[in-house]
Amino acid sequence: MKHPESEVNEQGKSFDETTPLAREIADLTRRRQAVASASLPLPSSPRVFTVANQKGGVGKTTSTVNLAAALARTGARVLVIDLDPQGNASTAVGVEHRSETSSVYDVMINDVPMADVVQKSPEFDALYCVPATIHLAGAEIELVSLVAREQRLRSALDTFLSETPEPFHYVFIDCPPSLGLLTINAFVAAQEVLIPIQCEYYALEGLSQLLNNIKLIERHLNPRLRVSTILMTMYDSRTNLANQVVDDVRAHFPKQVLTTVIPRSVRISEAPSYGQSVISYDQNSPGSLSYLEAAAEIAHRGAPK
């Protein structure tokens, strides 16, 4: 007698492959194989992203770290600049950021060369970080009286990128959840803005204000700035609301929204407590695969023509 698992339906699939769990496992297997065999193009010049959204809890730092790690894993040289006084991005890539550590604060306030504060992440050979310390919390006030206060980060970064012996391919600047001078410095230093948007109610709330501020900075301080990438985060496919939010954002920003969405994932949340990105913590998890796929999209979108 044949086991039910060995019987086939009219399409030639075994019955066990038609269950939701079996389909999910098969899909994950296909995605893992595609990611493992992917070869990503490298940009001809450094692509500098500011990861910004004034709403907190939308996945800015998580996306910054995991996209950077995903690209570093595939051979790109990647620099993360932690511009959030909380220093969560520094923690997530495993670099030192105690109060006495030389940090991005020293770069912006004391004119310390960025090369003197860059640290190599223990996670990947090609992943580097400019850490943030608690001193950055007072930088907003200290910047007010400085000459060229909006240009401080850009000047330091441009000098670093032009003088570094090995070129960097990507720079990701992790912003605080506000629109103060630190975030303005990030916008002035970047060419591209990456906006993570949570798949929740009020997802678009405040986004128009952010986009207006980006337009003002583009007009007056940085004409090369553009919103190139929108990443949907914390997606739960079981809810109609999440699907509706994704559809709404795609309708508003059809060219900027990545095809990949980042699911809600326990593994993504756990990884920073181990000083790792989810790419290293559990590279076969759905969350890790999603960030690897999102990184591949970003790489191909910016590939030389």
URMOFEN-V619946 format. One record per pair of residues at least 12 apart in sequence whose C-alpha atoms are under 10 Angstrom apart, sorted by the first residue. I is the first residue (numbers start at 1). J is the second residue. Records with the same first field share a line. If there is no record, write none. Layout:
# URMOFEN-V619946
I=J ; J
This chain:
# URMOFEN-V619946
4=16
5=17
28=284 ; 285 ; 286 ; 289
29=284
31=284 ; 286 ; 289 ; 290 ; 292 ; 293
32=283 ; 284 ; 285 ; 286 ; 288 ; 289 ; 292 ; 293
34=289 ; 293
35=74 ; 289 ; 290 ; 292 ; 293 ; 296
36=74 ; 289 ; 292
38=74 ; 292 ; 293 ; 296
39=74 ; 75 ; 296
40=71 ; 74 ; 75 ; 76 ; 295 ; 296 ; 297 ; 298 ; 299 ; 300 ; 303
41=74 ; 75 ; 76 ; 296 ; 299 ; 300 ; 301 ; 302 ; 303 ; 304
42=71 ; 74 ; 75 ; 76 ; 77 ; 168 ; 169 ; 170 ; 299 ; 300 ; 302 ; 303 ; 304
43=76 ; 168 ; 169 ; 170 ; 299 ; 300 ; 301 ; 302 ; 303 ; 304
44=167 ; 168 ; 169 ; 302 ; 303 ; 304
45=161 ; 167 ; 168 ; 169 ; 170 ; 304
46=77 ; 78 ; 161 ; 167 ; 168 ; 169 ; 170 ; 171 ; 191
47=78 ; 168 ; 169 ; 170 ; 171 ; 172 ; 190 ; 191 ; 192 ; 299 ; 302
48=78 ; 79 ; 80 ; 157 ; 168 ; 169 ; 170 ; 171 ; 172 ; 173 ; 186 ; 187 ; 189 ; 190 ; 191 ; 192 ; 193 ; 194 ; 225
49=64 ; 80 ; 170 ; 171 ; 172 ; 173 ; 174 ; 186 ; 187 ; 189 ; 190 ; 191 ; 192 ; 193 ; 194 ; 195 ; 225 ; 226 ; 227 ; 228 ; 229
50=64 ; 81 ; 83 ; 171 ; 172 ; 173 ; 174 ; 175 ; 183 ; 184 ; 185 ; 186 ; 187 ; 188 ; 189 ; 190 ; 191 ; 192 ; 193 ; 194 ; 195 ; 225 ; 227
51=63 ; 64 ; 172 ; 173 ; 174 ; 175 ; 176 ; 183 ; 186 ; 187 ; 190 ; 192 ; 193 ; 194 ; 195 ; 196 ; 229 ; 230
52=64 ; 173 ; 174 ; 175 ; 176 ; 177 ; 178 ; 179 ; 183 ; 186 ; 187 ; 193 ; 194 ; 195 ; 196 ; 197 ; 210
53=175 ; 176 ; 177 ; 178 ; 179 ; 183 ; 193 ; 194 ; 195 ; 196 ; 197 ; 206 ; 207 ; 210 ; 211
54=175 ; 176 ; 177 ; 178 ; 179 ; 180 ; 183 ; 195 ; 206 ; 207 ; 209 ; 210
55=176 ; 177 ; 178 ; 196 ; 197 ; 198 ; 203 ; 204 ; 205 ; 206 ; 207 ; 210
56=176 ; 177 ; 178 ; 198
57=177 ; 196 ; 197 ; 198 ; 234
58=177 ; 195 ; 196 ; 197 ; 198 ; 199 ; 200 ; 203 ; 232 ; 233 ; 234
59=195 ; 196 ; 197 ; 198 ; 231 ; 232 ; 233 ; 234 ; 262
60=89 ; 173 ; 174 ; 175 ; 176 ; 177 ; 194 ; 195 ; 196 ; 197 ; 198 ; 231 ; 233
61=82 ; 84 ; 87 ; 88 ; 89 ; 90 ; 92 ; 172 ; 173 ; 174 ; 175 ; 176 ; 196
62=88 ; 89 ; 92 ; 174 ; 196 ; 233 ; 268 ; 269 ; 271 ; 272 ; 277 ; 278 ; 291
63=89 ; 172 ; 174 ; 194 ; 195 ; 196 ; 231 ; 233 ; 262 ; 268 ; 277 ; 291 ; 294 ; 295
64=80 ; 81 ; 82 ; 89 ; 92 ; 171 ; 172 ; 173 ; 174 ; 175 ; 194 ; 196 ; 277
65=79 ; 80 ; 82 ; 88 ; 89 ; 90 ; 91 ; 92 ; 93 ; 127 ; 129 ; 172 ; 173 ; 174 ; 272 ; 276 ; 277 ; 278 ; 279 ; 291
66=89 ; 92 ; 93 ; 268 ; 271 ; 276 ; 277 ; 278 ; 279 ; 280 ; 287 ; 288 ; 290 ; 291 ; 292 ; 294 ; 295
67=172 ; 277 ; 278 ; 279 ; 288 ; 290 ; 291 ; 292 ; 293 ; 294 ; 295 ; 296 ; 298
68=80 ; 93 ; 126 ; 127 ; 128 ; 170 ; 171 ; 172 ; 277 ; 279 ; 291 ; 292 ; 295
69=93 ; 121 ; 123 ; 124 ; 126 ; 127 ; 128 ; 276 ; 277 ; 278 ; 279 ; 280 ; 291 ; 292 ; 295
70=124 ; 127 ; 277 ; 278 ; 279 ; 280 ; 283 ; 288 ; 289 ; 290 ; 291 ; 292 ; 293 ; 294 ; 295 ; 296
71=126 ; 127 ; 169 ; 170 ; 291 ; 292 ; 294 ; 295 ; 296 ; 298 ; 299
72=123 ; 124 ; 125 ; 126 ; 127 ; 128 ; 169 ; 170 ; 295
73=123 ; 124 ; 125 ; 126 ; 127 ; 279 ; 280 ; 292
74=126 ; 292 ; 295 ; 296
75=124 ; 125 ; 126 ; 127 ; 169
76=125 ; 126 ; 127 ; 167 ; 168 ; 169 ; 170 ; 299
77=124 ; 125 ; 126 ; 127 ; 128 ; 166 ; 167 ; 168 ; 169 ; 170 ; 171
78=124 ; 125 ; 126 ; 127 ; 128 ; 129 ; 167 ; 168 ; 169 ; 170 ; 171 ; 172
79=118 ; 119 ; 120 ; 121 ; 126 ; 127 ; 128 ; 129 ; 130 ; 168 ; 169 ; 170 ; 171 ; 172 ; 173
80=93 ; 118 ; 119 ; 121 ; 127 ; 128 ; 129 ; 130 ; 131 ; 170 ; 171 ; 172 ; 173 ; 174
81=103 ; 104 ; 118 ; 128 ; 129 ; 130 ; 131 ; 132 ; 153 ; 157 ; 171 ; 172 ; 173 ; 174 ; 175 ; 186
82=103 ; 104 ; 105 ; 129 ; 130 ; 131 ; 132 ; 133 ; 136 ; 172 ; 173 ; 174 ; 175 ; 176
83=103 ; 104 ; 105 ; 130 ; 131 ; 132 ; 133 ; 136 ; 137 ; 153 ; 173 ; 174 ; 175 ; 176 ; 182 ; 183 ; 185 ; 186
84=104 ; 131 ; 132 ; 133 ; 134 ; 136 ; 137 ; 173 ; 174 ; 175 ; 176 ; 177 ; 178 ; 182 ; 183
85=104 ; 105 ; 131 ; 132 ; 133 ; 134 ; 135 ; 136 ; 137 ; 138 ; 139 ; 175 ; 176 ; 182
86=132 ; 133 ; 134 ; 135 ; 136 ; 137 ; 176
87=131 ; 132 ; 133 ; 134 ; 136 ; 174 ; 176
88=131 ; 132 ; 133 ; 174 ; 272 ; 275
89=129 ; 130 ; 131 ; 132 ; 173 ; 174 ; 175 ; 272 ; 275 ; 276 ; 277
90=119 ; 121 ; 128 ; 129 ; 130 ; 131 ; 132 ; 133 ; 174 ; 272 ; 275 ; 276
91=131 ; 132 ; 272 ; 273 ; 274 ; 275 ; 276 ; 277
92=121 ; 123 ; 271 ; 272 ; 273 ; 274 ; 275 ; 276 ; 277 ; 278
93=120 ; 121 ; 122 ; 123 ; 124 ; 127 ; 128 ; 129 ; 131 ; 271 ; 272 ; 274 ; 275 ; 276 ; 277
94=119 ; 120 ; 121 ; 122 ; 123 ; 129 ; 131 ; 272 ; 273 ; 274 ; 275 ; 276 ; 277
95=118 ; 119 ; 120 ; 121 ; 122 ; 123 ; 128 ; 129 ; 130 ; 131 ; 132 ; 275
96=119 ; 120 ; 121 ; 129 ; 130 ; 131 ; 132 ; 133
97=119 ; 130 ; 131 ; 132 ; 133 ; 134
98=131 ; 132 ; 133 ; 134 ; 135
99=132 ; 133 ; 134 ; 135 ; 136
100=133 ; 134 ; 135
101=117 ; 131 ; 132 ; 133 ; 134 ; 135
102=114 ; 116 ; 117 ; 118 ; 119 ; 130 ; 131 ; 132 ; 133
103=116 ; 117 ; 118 ; 119 ; 129 ; 130 ; 131 ; 132 ; 133 ; 134 ; 135 ; 136
104=117 ; 118 ; 129 ; 130 ; 131 ; 132 ; 133 ; 135 ; 136 ; 153 ; 156
105=117 ; 130 ; 131 ; 132 ; 133 ; 134 ; 135 ; 136 ; 137 ; 138 ; 139 ; 153
106=132 ; 133 ; 135 ; 136 ; 139
107=130 ; 152 ; 153 ; 155 ; 156 ; 157
108=136 ; 139 ; 142 ; 143 ; 146 ; 149 ; 150 ; 151 ; 152 ; 153 ; 154 ; 155 ; 156 ; 182 ; 185
109=136 ; 139 ; 140 ; 142 ; 143 ; 146 ; 149 ; 152 ; 153
111=152 ; 153 ; 155 ; 156
112=156
113=156 ; 157 ; 159 ; 160
114=130 ; 153 ; 155 ; 156 ; 157 ; 158 ; 159 ; 160 ; 161
115=130 ; 156 ; 157 ; 159 ; 160 ; 161 ; 163 ; 164
116=130 ; 160
117=129 ; 130 ; 131
118=130 ; 131 ; 160
119=131
121=275 ; 276
122=275 ; 276
123=275 ; 276 ; 277 ; 279 ; 280 ; 281
124=280
126=168 ; 169
127=168 ; 170
128=168 ; 171
129=171 ; 172 ; 173
130=173
136=182
137=182
139=181 ; 182
140=180 ; 181 ; 182 ; 183
141=180 ; 181
142=181
143=181 ; 182
144=181
149=181 ; 182 ; 184 ; 185
150=181 ; 182 ; 183 ; 184 ; 185 ; 186 ; 187 ; 188 ; 189 ; 217 ; 221
151=181 ; 184 ; 185 ; 186 ; 187 ; 188 ; 189 ; 221 ; 222
152=182 ; 185 ; 186 ; 188 ; 189
153=182 ; 184 ; 185 ; 186 ; 187 ; 188 ; 189 ; 190
154=185 ; 186 ; 187 ; 188 ; 189 ; 190
155=185 ; 188 ; 189
156=189
157=171 ; 189 ; 190
158=189
170=299
171=190
172=186 ; 190 ; 192 ; 193 ; 194
173=185 ; 186 ; 187 ; 189 ; 190 ; 193 ; 194
174=186
175=187
178=210
179=209 ; 210 ; 213
184=213 ; 214 ; 217 ; 221
185=217 ; 221
187=213 ; 214 ; 217 ; 218 ; 221 ; 222 ; 225 ; 226
188=214 ; 217 ; 218 ; 220 ; 221 ; 222 ; 223 ; 224 ; 225
189=221 ; 222 ; 224 ; 225
190=222 ; 224 ; 225 ; 226
191=218 ; 222 ; 223 ; 224 ; 225 ; 226 ; 227 ; 228
192=224 ; 225 ; 226 ; 227 ; 228 ; 229
193=214 ; 225 ; 226 ; 227 ; 228 ; 229 ; 230
194=226 ; 227 ; 228 ; 229 ; 230 ; 231 ; 256 ; 257
195=207 ; 210 ; 211 ; 227 ; 228 ; 229 ; 230 ; 231 ; 232 ; 256 ; 257
196=229 ; 230 ; 231 ; 232 ; 233 ; 234 ; 257 ; 262
197=230 ; 231 ; 232 ; 233 ; 234 ; 235 ; 245 ; 246 ; 249 ; 257
198=231 ; 232 ; 233 ; 234 ; 235 ; 242 ; 245 ; 246 ; 262 ; 264
199=231 ; 232 ; 233 ; 234 ; 235 ; 236 ; 237 ; 239 ; 241 ; 242 ; 243 ; 244 ; 245 ; 246 ; 249 ; 261 ; 262 ; 263 ; 264
200=232 ; 233 ; 234 ; 235 ; 236 ; 239 ; 241 ; 242 ; 243 ; 244 ; 245 ; 246
201=241 ; 242 ; 244 ; 245
202=245
203=232 ; 242 ; 245 ; 246 ; 248 ; 249
204=245 ; 248 ; 249
211=226 ; 227
214=226 ; 227
215=227
227=253 ; 256
228=255 ; 256 ; 257 ; 258 ; 298 ; 301 ; 302
229=253 ; 255 ; 256 ; 257 ; 258 ; 297 ; 298 ; 301
230=249 ; 250 ; 253 ; 254 ; 255 ; 256 ; 257 ; 258 ; 259 ; 261
231=246 ; 249 ; 256 ; 257 ; 258 ; 259 ; 260 ; 261 ; 262 ; 291 ; 294
232=245 ; 246 ; 249 ; 250 ; 257 ; 258 ; 259 ; 260 ; 261 ; 262 ; 263
233=246 ; 260 ; 261 ; 262 ; 263 ; 264
234=261 ; 262 ; 263 ; 264 ; 265 ; 287
235=261 ; 262 ; 263 ; 264 ; 265
236=261 ; 262 ; 263 ; 264 ; 265
237=263 ; 264
246=261
258=293 ; 294 ; 295 ; 297 ; 298 ; 301
259=293 ; 294 ; 297
260=289 ; 290 ; 291 ; 292 ; 293 ; 294 ; 295 ; 296 ; 297
261=287 ; 290 ; 291 ; 293 ; 294
262=286 ; 287 ; 288 ; 289 ; 290 ; 291 ; 293 ; 294
263=286 ; 287 ; 288 ; 290 ; 291
264=286 ; 287
265=278 ; 285 ; 286 ; 287 ; 288
266=278 ; 285 ; 287
267=279 ; 281 ; 282 ; 283 ; 285 ; 286 ; 287 ; 288
268=281 ; 282 ; 285 ; 286 ; 287 ; 288 ; 291
269=287
270=282
278=291
279=291 ; 292
